[in-house]
Amino acid sequence: MTIRAWITALVCCLAAFGGTQAGAQSYPTRLIRIIVPFPPGGPTDVAARLIVQPLSETLGQNVIIENQAGAGGRTGSRYVARAAPDGYTLLLGGTNLNAIIPAIYKNTDYDPVKSFVAVAPIASDGMVMVVNPSVPAKTVGEFVAYAKAHPGKLKYGSAPGIASHLAGELLKYRAGIDVPFIPYRGGAPAITDLLGGQIDMLFNNKSVLLALIQANKLRPLAVAADRRWVELPDVPTMQEAGFPGFPKDIVYGLLAPAGTPDAVVERLNAAVNKAMRSETFRAGLAKLGIEARSQTAQAFGAGLGEDTAKYDEIVRLTGIKVE
């Protein structure tokens, strides 16, 4: 390479770098889209919609939600993975999409980990094991005993390949029970069938089950948490019930396409953490019984990596396969 060519290349690189830095410093200058890869109304969608208004106010730009459902969240995730890494197309992801999918699906046409950079968590939601009140069990131990005495009679349901599915399979593995799995397109139809008695048990999130439990429409047997829930002080943890090591919090948060400038990621992280101090946001979470989760981008990414390792182990133990 001639000296003139080398200097020209260097100038181009510096100009590109300078342009990137300038763009990051002025970010955002236009509308930001948050892609929710599930239908409206679910926990992921609710978490996204709660943060939109305070985040828009903090950034000084409109932030909107787009639902792109399909393939258990992989359709919307793929869309964001292939979007321009400029901070204007974000994924509302977290545990199910960026820790469990890589543990189960080994041949996706995008990388659920490397295709994204963690931006900021928003909230965490616990899981609880519930049964239809007709099931003659008031504890996990009684449920296991009944399942052993009546193999194949009890059924549980979930959308395949998410935390509630893995929790159900882990219970079956640990307890040595035959409780057939009934796959559903989402949590809502599974809960509808549980209420109607078509299935007998499921694990799902506090945000969608707490009101039904408090109305005595479903019976809680245990919560997947480090300690008992304030709302259900008489319901033991899975560890207290004799089953330690269960998946716990389901974390929801924002991720951006890999290659998004660090300055943009840090700007978004700071804006999300500020938006989470909004009274409207916190009141919305409180109604659902879930908690705000504030972290740096680096801590959020590290936590997803640790969760992936945990779910890898569950998949290995239970032999879960999802087509």
C-alpha positions in Angstrom: 0.0 0.0 0.0 1.4 3.5 -0.9 1.7 6.2 1.7 -1.1 8.2 0.0 -3.4 5.2 0.0 -2.6 4.4 3.6 -3.3 8.0 4.6 -6.6 7.9 2.7 -7.7 4.7 4.4 -6.8 6.1 7.8 -8.8 9.3 7.2 -11.8 7.3 6.1 -11.6 5.2 9.2 -11.3 8.2 11.5 -14.2 9.9 9.7 -16.4 6.8 10.1 -15.5 6.6 13.8 -16.2 10.3 14.3 -19.5 9.9 12.5 -20.4 7.0 14.7 -19.5 8.9 17.9 -21.4 12.0 16.7 -24.4 9.9 15.9 -24.3 8.3 19.3 -24.0 11.6 21.1 -27.1 13.0 19.2 -29.1 9.8 19.7 -32.1 9.6 19.5 -33.3 11.8 16.6 -36.3 9.8 15.5 -38.9 7.3 16.6 -37.8 4.1 18.4 -39.5 0.8 18.0 -39.6 -1.9 20.6 -40.4 -5.3 19.1 -42.5 -7.6 21.3 -42.3 -11.1 19.8 -45.5 -12.3 21.4 -49.2 -11.4 21.0 -50.6 -8.4 22.9 -51.7 -9.0 26.5 -49.0 -11.4 27.8 -46.4 -10.5 30.5 -43.7 -9.5 27.9 -46.1 -7.2 26.2 -47.4 -5.7 29.4 -43.9 -5.0 30.6 -43.0 -3.2 27.4 -46.2 -1.1 27.4 -45.6 0.1 31.0 -42.2 1.4 30.1 -43.1 3.2 26.8 -44.5 6.4 28.1 -41.9 7.2 30.8 -39.1 6.1 28.4 -40.5 8.4 25.6 -40.5 11.3 28.0 -37.0 10.6 29.2 -35.5 10.3 25.7 -37.5 13.1 24.2 -38.6 10.9 21.3 -41.6 8.7 20.6 -41.2 5.0 21.6 -43.8 2.6 20.2 -44.5 -1.1 20.5 -44.8 -3.5 17.6 -46.0 -7.1 18.2 -44.4 -9.6 15.9 -45.5 -12.9 17.2 -44.6 -16.3 15.9 -42.4 -19.4 16.5 -42.3 -19.0 20.3 -40.8 -15.5 20.0 -38.2 -16.4 17.5 -39.9 -14.5 14.6 -39.6 -11.1 16.3 -36.2 -11.9 17.7 -34.9 -12.7 14.3 -36.3 -9.5 12.9 -34.4 -7.4 15.5 -31.2 -9.5 15.1 -31.2 -8.4 11.4 -32.1 -4.8 12.0 -29.6 -1.9 11.7 -27.5 -1.6 14.9 -28.4 2.0 15.5 -30.6 1.9 18.6 -33.9 2.5 16.8 -35.1 -1.1 16.7 -35.0 -2.9 20.1 -36.2 -6.3 21.4 -38.2 -6.8 24.5 -36.5 -10.0 25.4 -34.9 -11.6 28.5 -35.0 -15.0 30.1 -37.3 -16.9 27.7 -35.9 -15.4 24.5 -32.2 -15.0 25.3 -31.4 -17.6 27.9 -33.9 -20.5 27.3 -34.0 -20.4 23.5 -30.3 -21.0 23.2 -30.5 -23.8 25.7 -33.2 -25.6 23.6 -32.9 -24.6 20.0 -29.5 -25.4 18.5 -30.2 -24.6 14.9 -31.9 -21.2 14.8 -31.0 -18.9 11.8 -29.8 -16.2 14.2 -27.8 -16.5 17.4 -30.1 -15.8 20.4 -27.0 -14.6 22.4 -24.4 -13.2 19.9 -27.0 -11.5 17.7 -27.8 -9.0 20.5 -26.3 -6.7 23.1 -28.0 -6.4 26.4 -29.3 -2.9 27.1 -31.3 -2.8 30.3 -33.6 -5.1 32.3 -37.1 -3.7 33.1 -38.8 -6.1 35.5 -38.7 -9.6 37.0 -41.7 -11.9 37.5 -41.8 -15.0 39.7 -43.4 -18.4 38.9 -45.9 -20.4 40.9 -47.1 -24.0 40.6 -50.9 -24.1 40.6 -53.6 -26.8 40.2 -57.3 -26.9 39.4 -59.1 -27.0 42.8 -60.6 -30.4 41.8 -57.1 -32.0 42.1 -56.9 -33.7 45.5 -53.6 -32.2 46.5 -52.8 -29.2 48.7 -49.0 -29.6 48.7 -46.4 -30.5 46.1 -45.8 -33.7 48.1 -49.5 -34.7 47.9 -49.5 -33.9 44.2 -46.5 -36.1 43.6 -48.0 -38.9 45.7 -51.3 -38.7 43.7 -49.4 -38.7 40.4 -47.4 -41.8 41.4 -50.6 -43.6 42.4 -52.4 -42.6 39.1 -49.6 -42.5 36.4 -50.7 -40.6 33.3 -53.9 -39.3 34.8 -52.8 -35.8 35.7 -51.8 -33.4 32.8 -50.0 -30.1 32.7 -49.7 -27.5 30.0 -47.6 -24.6 28.8 -46.3 -23.0 25.6 -43.4 -25.2 24.6 -39.8 -24.1 25.2 -40.3 -21.5 27.9 -39.6 -21.4 31.6 -43.0 -22.8 32.7 -42.4 -25.8 30.4 -39.0 -26.4 31.7 -40.2 -26.2 35.3 -42.9 -28.8 34.7 -40.4 -31.2 33.1 -37.9 -30.6 35.9 -40.6 -31.5 38.5 -41.4 -34.7 36.6 -37.7 -35.6 36.4 -37.0 -34.9 40.1 -40.1 -36.6 41.4 -40.2 -39.5 39.0 -43.8 -39.0 38.0 -45.8 -39.5 34.8 -47.7 -36.3 34.1 -48.2 -35.8 30.3 -47.3 -32.4 28.8 -50.0 -30.7 26.7 -48.5 -28.0 24.5 -50.3 -24.7 23.9 -49.8 -21.7 21.7 -49.4 -19.5 24.7 -50.0 -19.2 28.5 -53.5 -17.8 28.2 -55.2 -20.8 26.5 -53.3 -23.1 29.0 -54.7 -21.2 31.9 -58.2 -21.3 30.3 -58.0 -25.1 30.1 -56.7 -25.3 33.6 -59.7 -23.3 34.9 -62.0 -25.6 32.9 -60.4 -28.8 34.1 -59.0 -30.0 30.8 -55.6 -30.0 32.4 -54.7 -30.3 36.0 -51.5 -28.3 36.7 -49.2 -25.7 35.4 -46.4 -23.3 36.3 -46.8 -19.7 35.2 -46.0 -16.2 36.2 -47.2 -14.2 39.2 -48.4 -11.4 36.9 -51.0 -13.7 35.3 -51.9 -16.1 38.1 -52.0 -14.0 41.3 -55.5 -12.6 40.8 -56.9 -16.1 40.0 -55.2 -17.5 43.1 -56.6 -14.7 45.3 -60.1 -15.3 43.8 -59.7 -19.0 44.8 -60.1 -20.1 41.2 -56.7 -21.9 41.3 -54.9 -23.5 44.2 -51.2 -22.6 44.6 -48.9 -25.4 45.8 -45.5 -23.7 45.8 -43.7 -20.6 44.5 -40.4 -20.8 42.6 -38.5 -18.2 44.6 -35.8 -17.8 47.3 -38.5 -16.8 49.8 -42.2 -16.8 50.2 -44.2 -14.2 48.4 -45.7 -11.4 50.5 -49.0 -11.9 48.7 -49.1 -15.6 49.5 -47.4 -16.0 52.9 -48.8 -19.5 53.5 -47.5 -20.9 50.2 -44.1 -22.5 50.6 -41.2 -22.2 48.1 -40.3 -25.2 45.9 -37.2 -25.6 48.1 -39.3 -25.8 51.2 -41.5 -28.4 49.4 -38.4 -30.5 48.8 -37.4 -29.5 45.3 -34.5 -27.0 45.3 -32.8 -25.6 42.2 -36.0 -24.6 40.4 -36.0 -21.8 37.8 -36.9 -18.6 39.6 -37.3 -15.0 38.3 -38.3 -14.5 34.7 -36.5 -11.3 33.6 -37.8 -8.9 30.9 -35.6 -6.3 29.4 -34.4 -4.5 26.3 -31.8 -5.8 23.9 -30.4 -4.2 20.7 -28.8 -5.7 17.6 -25.1 -6.7 18.0 -22.9 -3.9 16.9 -25.0 -1.1 18.4 -22.5 1.6 19.6 -21.6 1.5 23.3 -22.6 5.1 23.7 -26.1 4.4 22.4 -26.4 1.3 24.7 -25.3 3.4 27.7 -27.7 6.2 26.8 -30.6 3.7 26.6 -29.6 2.0 29.8 -29.6 5.4 31.7 -32.9 6.4 30.2 -34.6 3.1 31.1 -33.3 3.3 34.7 -34.6 6.9 35.0 -37.9 5.9 33.4 -38.3 3.1 35.9 -38.6 5.7 38.7 -41.9 6.9 37.2 -44.8 6.5 39.6 -47.0 5.3 36.8 -44.6 2.6 35.8 -44.1 1.4 39.4 -47.9 1.4 40.1 -48.5 -0.6 36.9 -45.9 -3.2 38.1 -47.4 -3.3 41.6 -50.8 -4.2 40.2 -49.3 -7.2 38.5 -47.3 -8.2 41.6 -44.0 -8.0 39.8 -40.8 -6.0 40.6 -38.8 -3.4 38.8 -35.3 -4.6 37.9 -32.5 -2.0 37.5 -29.0 -3.0 36.4 -26.2 -1.9 34.2 -26.1 -3.3 30.6 -23.1 -5.4 31.5 -24.8 -6.9 34.6 -27.9 -7.7 32.6 -25.9 -9.5 29.9 -23.9 -11.4 32.5 -27.2 -12.5 34.2 -28.6 -13.8 31.0 -25.4 -15.8 30.4 -25.7 -17.4 33.9 -29.3 -18.3 33.2 -28.4 -19.9 29.9 -26.0 -22.2 31.8 -28.8 -23.1 34.3 -31.3 -23.9 31.6 -28.7 -25.8 29.6 -28.4 -28.1 32.6 -32.2 -28.5 32.9 -32.5 -29.4 29.2 -29.6 -31.9 29.6 -31.2 -33.6 32.7 -34.8 -33.8 31.3 -34.0 -34.4 27.7 -36.5 -31.8 26.6 -36.8 -31.5 22.8 -38.9 -28.9 21.1 -39.5 -29.0 17.3 
